[in-house]
Every structure is written in structure tokens, then in C-alpha cells.
């Protein structure tokens, strides 16, 4: 699923205290709104898979370094269901399904090719424009969210065997990539 933040139904009351605290720390209202919308959208995506009301789902995250509210998300009620979310100012995306899932959304910046980013992610020589570079980064970030890559291993070459990739473009400048264990499709809100 993907949408503009203002299109995502639901209530901030669905969020946990930790999620509300994290949202409150955003300096810009647009970023706070995108964060909340992404956390609502992942519940809606999971609810569609599970056939349960979205407001009954508790999204949790825990990272050994940063504590609660960070790390790979999971549902308290259904920890076996893979869930992932992403937000950038003005657009949010979420994925839910069996196995591991990862989703990322990024803006394609105007301007010259970012050779520094290309070197950091080991972009092949045929990636020469920002669109292709951000497309590769979005794919690799989705793999990071699945737990298959890390920022330390993002330079590694990627085989797509055994994975399903779903990508879309949101005009004028947003790219989205979702990587799943099973064939996936976009679901409308």
C-alpha cells in the first residue's frame, strides 16, 4: 500500500505511547504527519491480510542499541506476519505478508548524479543517472528492512532469486520498492 499522508484513514489513538512519543519529536509538522500516516498504513495493510480491524493491531519495534521504537517492526498479536513501513515527506508506504517483507520510499532529487551515494552502495557502472541510482538505493533499503543487508553490507551485490520485487513511481519524484517472499501486488486503500 502507498498513499499521500492525508489519504490514510485511521486515528493517532491507534498508535502506542512509544509511537506517539517518537512522532512528537519530529521538528517539522509534515514529517510528523508522514510518520503517523505510515504507522497507520502498516496496520491497514496487515489488517487487510489478516481480515481483522486495523485498530486492534499493536505495532512494536525494538532495537538492542536504540531500544523501543526502533528496529524491525512486528505485530504484537501476529508476530509471524512480516510488516514493513516507510515514509518520506509527502508519501508513505507499507507492506504486510507471510515471511519477510521490506518496503522503502525515496524522493529522486533534482541535480547532478550523486557519485558519493553511488560509491557507498556499489552502484554498477551502468547506473549513471539519479533515477537509476535512487531506484537501486530504494531496492537495497527494502532489503535492509528485511534484515538481509545492513548499512555495513549495502555494497554487496544482490541476487533477486527467491525474492519478489514490486516497484512503483509516484509523480513527480517518488520511487517505492517492496521486496517480499511471495508474489505481491498493490492494494488500494
N, C-alpha and C positions, 0 to 999 in steps of 0.2 A: 504494500500500500504506500501511496505517496500523496501529499497534498500541500497546499499552502496552509500555514498555521491557522488562519481564520476559518478554514473549511473543516477543521477537525472538530467533531462534536464531542461532548463529554464535559466533565466538570473537574476543576482542580481538586475537588474534595476526594476524587478517586486516588490521588497521589498519597504516598506515605509521608510521614513527617520528614524523613530524610530527603525525599524528592522535593518537598516544598522548601526546605531549608536551602538546598542547592539552587533551586530556581531563584530564590530571593537574593542570592549572591551575584547574579548577573548585573553588570553595570548598565547595560542598555535594555530597555523595555522590549525591543524587537527580539533580542537574543533570549530573554526570559520567556517570552511568548512562544518562541520556537522550541525551547527546551520542554515546556509544559505540553505543547501540542504533540511533540514526538513521544513523550511518555504516555499520553492518552492514546495516540495512534497505535503503539505497540500492544496496548491492551485490547484495542478494537481488532487488530489483526489476529491476536491469539484467540479472542472470543469467537471470531469467525471460524477458526479451525476447530475449536473445542465445542462450539454451539452452546456457549454459556453467556450470561450477561457480562459485559466488559467491566462494569463497576465491581464485580465480585473477585476480580483478579488483583493480586498483590505483586507488584514488580519489585524485586530486590536485586541488589548488587553488592558485592564485597570484594575488596582487593586487599591482599596481605600487606601491601605497602601503604595504601591510602585509606583503608578502612571502608565502612559502609558508604554506599552511594557511588562507588567506583568499581570498575571491573566488569566482567561479562554479566549481562542481566539474565535473570531467570524468574520464573513464576513460583511463588511460594506454594500455590495449590497444585501446580503441574510442572515440577522441575525437569521432567523428561522432555518437555516441549522446547525446541530451540526457539529463542526470540532474539531479535536484534533491532536496534533503532539508530537513527542518525538525524542530525539537524544542522542546517546552515541557515543563515538569516534569510527568511522568506520561503523556506521549503523544508518539509520533514518527510522521512520515510521510515517504514517499519517492515519487518519480516517475521513470520512465525511458521513453524512447520516441524516435522519429525527430523531428528538428527541435528546436525549443526547448521546454523544459518548465520549469515553476516550481511549487513547492508551498509552502504555508505553513500552519502550525497555530498557533492562538492560543486562549487562555482568554478567556471573556467574564466580566469582573469584575462582581461584585455592586455595587450602589450607583448613585449618580446618573449621568446622561448626562455623558460627558466632552466638554464643549464645546471644550476646548483641542485634543484629538485631532481632533475634527470640523473645526475650522478648519485644522489642519495638512494634512489630506488633502482639503479642499474637499468635504466631505460635502454632498450636496444637501439642501435644506430638509425633504424628506420623511423623512430619516433622523433619527429623534427618540429612539430607544432604543439602549441599549448593544449589544444583539444585532445590530441592523442596522448599527450603526457598526463593530463588530468584524468583521462579515461583509464590509463594504466594505474595511476595512483589510487583511483576510486576502487578498482578491482582488488588491488593489494590491500587496501584498508579494509575491505569486506573480508578478506582472508585473515587479517589481524583480528577482526571481531569474531571470527570463527575459532580463533585460537591456533591457526595453522602457521601464521607468521607473527613476528614481533617487530618492533622498531629496530632491533638488533639484526634481524634476519630478512628485512624487507628487500635487500639487494639480491636475495636468492632467486634463481629462475623458477617459474611456476609452470607446473603441468596442470591442465584443466581436466585430465582424465579422472572420472569418478565424481566430478562436480558438475553442478548445473549453474549456468550464469544467465541472469536476466538483467538487461540494461535498458535504460530509457533516458531520453533527453527532455528537459522541461525548458521551453523557450523563456527568456532568451539565452541563458547561460548556465543552466544547472544540469549536471550529469548524475545519474544514480546507477549503482551496481548492487545486485543482490546475488549471493552465492549460497547455494543450498545443496543438500544431499539428494534430494528428489526433484524431479521436474517441477518448476514453479511457474506461476503466472500472476499477473497483476490483478488485484481485486479492487473494485471501486468501493468508495465509502458508502 
